Amino acid sequence: MFDRRAVLVSYATWLVGFIGIPVVPVVVWAVWATLVVVGFAAARLPRATIAALWRKSRKAALAGEVVFLVIFLSLCYIRALTPDATFVRDEQGRPYDESASEKFTNLALLTGLHRETQMPPRDSWLAGYPINYYYFGHFQWATFCKMSFTTPRVGFNISQAAL
């Protein structure tokens, strides 16, 4: 799901945050729009070339999108069965695997990065200090949440399904 374009938007947003501009949804969308305009200006492809490329490869592109959508929605359904971040047992006492303990950290990082408007982001546990962890992957999902106006708890489950 995350390709070069998503990484580029997240990285540009991250850099914008470090120069003091607040990382809020409007700014994220402005960064995205700027990159789109610059990309089209740099490519300088005539419309006829774009149309010919689309006619030539539209069946393969649409088939790939359908396959992705079916798999992604299936994984979203699986995540919807156990959406909480828990260690060993859910409310009904059903056991989870032990790897679920990482969910707490992932959710805390995503929530903290979604809340932050300045870079470097503050640590959720060590108040007053920046995050001392590799957080760029979580920042990508926080950027996605800001662009789609999604809360971190929903974005967390979407990110788990997409990964």
Backbone torsions as a table, in degrees:
resi	resn	phi	psi	omega
1	MET	NA	-41.7	179.6
2	PHE	-92.3	116.2	178.4
3	ASP	-113.9	-163.9	-177.5
4	ARG	-58.8	-37.5	-177.8
5	ARG	-66.2	-42.4	179.9
6	ALA	-65.7	-39.9	177.8
7	VAL	-64.5	-40.6	179.9
8	LEU	-63.8	-44.3	178.8
9	VAL	-63.0	-45.4	-179.9
10	SER	-63.6	-43.7	-178.2
11	TYR	-65.7	-43.4	178.4
12	ALA	-63.5	-39.5	177.2
13	THR	-64.3	-41.3	178.5
14	TRP	-60.5	-45.3	178.7
15	LEU	-64.6	-40.7	178.3
16	VAL	-60.2	-39.2	177.7
17	GLY	-63.3	-33.0	-179.5
18	PHE	-75.6	-18.3	177.0
19	ILE	-91.5	4.6	172.5
20	GLY	103.9	-0.8	177.4
21	ILE	-83.2	131.0	-177.7
22	PRO	-62.5	136.6	178.8
23	VAL	-88.8	87.6	178.9
24	VAL	-121.9	165.0	-176.2
25	PRO	-52.5	-39.8	-179.4
26	VAL	-62.5	-41.1	179.5
27	VAL	-68.0	-40.3	178.6
28	VAL	-61.6	-44.4	177.5
29	TRP	-65.5	-36.0	177.8
30	ALA	-65.8	-39.8	176.5
31	VAL	-62.3	-45.5	179.5
32	TRP	-60.1	-47.8	-178.9
33	ALA	-62.3	-40.3	178.1
34	THR	-61.6	-44.2	179.2
35	LEU	-65.6	-35.7	176.7
36	VAL	-64.9	-47.0	-179.5
37	VAL	-63.0	-45.2	178.8
38	VAL	-63.5	-39.9	179.1
39	GLY	-62.9	-45.5	178.4
40	PHE	-66.5	-38.4	179.0
41	ALA	-66.2	-38.9	-179.8
42	ALA	-71.4	-35.3	-177.5
43	ALA	-72.8	-40.8	-179.9
44	ARG	50.3	41.7	179.0
45	LEU	-85.0	133.4	176.1
46	PRO	-68.8	152.7	-178.8
47	ARG	-59.7	-33.5	-179.8
48	ALA	-63.5	-37.6	178.7
49	THR	-67.0	-43.1	178.6
50	ILE	-63.6	-44.0	179.6
51	ALA	-63.4	-41.3	179.2
52	ALA	-65.7	-40.5	177.9
53	LEU	-63.4	-41.4	179.1
54	TRP	-65.4	-44.7	178.8
55	ARG	-60.9	-37.2	-177.2
56	LYS	-71.2	-36.2	-171.1
57	SER	-122.3	15.6	-175.4
58	ARG	-67.8	-35.5	179.8
59	LYS	-63.6	-45.1	179.1
60	ALA	-66.4	-40.7	180.0
61	ALA	-64.9	-44.9	179.9
62	LEU	-67.8	-37.4	177.1
63	ALA	-63.8	-42.1	177.1
64	GLY	-62.7	-39.8	178.2
65	GLU	-66.0	-39.8	179.3
66	VAL	-65.7	-44.3	178.9
67	VAL	-61.2	-46.0	178.2
68	PHE	-59.6	-46.4	-176.9
69	LEU	-62.5	-41.3	179.2
70	VAL	-64.4	-46.0	179.8
71	ILE	-65.8	-44.5	-178.7
72	PHE	-62.8	-45.4	179.2
73	LEU	-66.4	-33.6	175.2
74	SER	-63.6	-43.7	178.8
75	LEU	-69.2	-33.3	174.5
76	CYS	-63.8	-38.9	177.8
77	TYR	-63.3	-43.0	178.9
78	ILE	-62.9	-41.9	177.8
79	ARG	-65.6	-33.0	179.8
80	ALA	-66.5	-22.3	178.4
81	LEU	-70.8	-31.2	178.4
82	THR	-137.5	73.2	-173.7
83	PRO	-80.0	-11.7	-174.2
84	ASP	-83.4	158.1	175.2
85	ALA	-97.1	101.7	-174.9
86	THR	-136.2	163.2	-179.3
87	PHE	-83.2	-74.4	-167.7
88	VAL	-115.7	-38.7	-174.1
89	ARG	-132.4	150.0	175.0
90	ASP	-95.1	-169.6	-175.7
91	GLU	-62.7	-31.4	-179.4
92	GLN	-89.0	3.1	178.9
93	GLY	83.6	9.1	178.7
94	ARG	-73.4	136.8	-178.1
95	PRO	-76.6	144.7	170.1
96	TYR	-107.2	167.0	174.0
97	ASP	-77.5	160.6	-175.0
98	GLU	-69.8	-17.4	-179.1
99	SER	-71.8	-8.4	-179.8
100	ALA	-66.8	-13.4	-178.1
101	SER	-66.0	-20.5	178.4
102	GLU	-72.2	-18.2	-178.9
103	LYS	-60.6	-36.2	179.9
104	PHE	-58.8	-47.6	-179.5
105	THR	-65.0	-44.4	-179.8
106	ASN	-61.4	-44.6	-180.0
107	LEU	-66.8	-39.5	179.0
108	ALA	-65.0	-42.9	178.6
109	LEU	-65.1	-45.3	-179.9
110	LEU	-62.3	-44.8	179.9
111	THR	-64.0	-43.8	178.7
112	GLY	-63.3	-43.0	179.7
113	LEU	-69.7	-33.3	177.3
114	HIS	-67.4	-36.1	-178.8
115	ARG	-73.7	-34.7	-174.3
116	GLU	-68.9	143.8	174.1
117	THR	-117.6	-11.0	179.3
118	GLN	-121.2	153.5	176.9
119	MET	-110.7	147.7	-3.3
120	PRO	-72.8	148.9	-178.7
121	PRO	-71.0	150.8	179.8
122	ARG	-81.8	149.3	178.2
123	ASP	-74.2	137.7	180.0
124	SER	-69.4	-30.8	-175.6
125	TRP	-99.7	-31.4	-176.7
126	LEU	-109.2	80.1	-172.2
127	ALA	-56.0	135.0	177.1
128	GLY	92.7	-7.6	-178.9
129	TYR	-117.8	152.5	177.7
130	PRO	-71.9	161.4	178.9
131	ILE	-62.0	127.9	177.9
132	ASN	-105.8	65.1	-174.6
133	TYR	-160.5	160.9	175.9
134	TYR	-79.1	103.5	-169.8
135	TYR	-116.9	6.7	-173.8
136	PHE	-66.1	-36.4	176.0
137	GLY	-61.6	-40.6	176.5
138	HIS	-68.0	-34.4	178.1
139	PHE	-64.7	-35.9	176.9
140	GLN	-60.3	-42.9	179.8
141	TRP	-72.0	-33.9	175.3
142	ALA	-64.8	-37.3	176.0
143	THR	-63.3	-43.7	176.1
144	PHE	-58.7	-44.1	179.6
145	CYS	-62.6	-40.3	179.7
146	LYS	-68.0	-40.6	-179.5
147	MET	-67.6	-34.9	-177.2
148	SER	-96.7	4.4	-179.1
149	PHE	54.3	42.8	-179.2
150	THR	-102.9	142.1	176.6
151	THR	-72.7	155.4	-179.8
152	PRO	-59.7	-34.3	-178.4
153	ARG	-67.9	-33.1	175.3
154	VAL	-77.6	-44.2	178.5
155	GLY	-60.7	-33.3	177.2
156	PHE	-60.5	-47.5	-179.0
157	ASN	-70.1	-34.9	175.5
158	ILE	-65.4	-42.5	179.9
159	SER	-65.5	-39.2	177.8
160	GLN	-63.3	-40.3	178.4
161	ALA	-67.2	-40.2	-177.7
162	ALA	-69.7	-36.1	179.5
163	LEU	-71.9	NA	NA
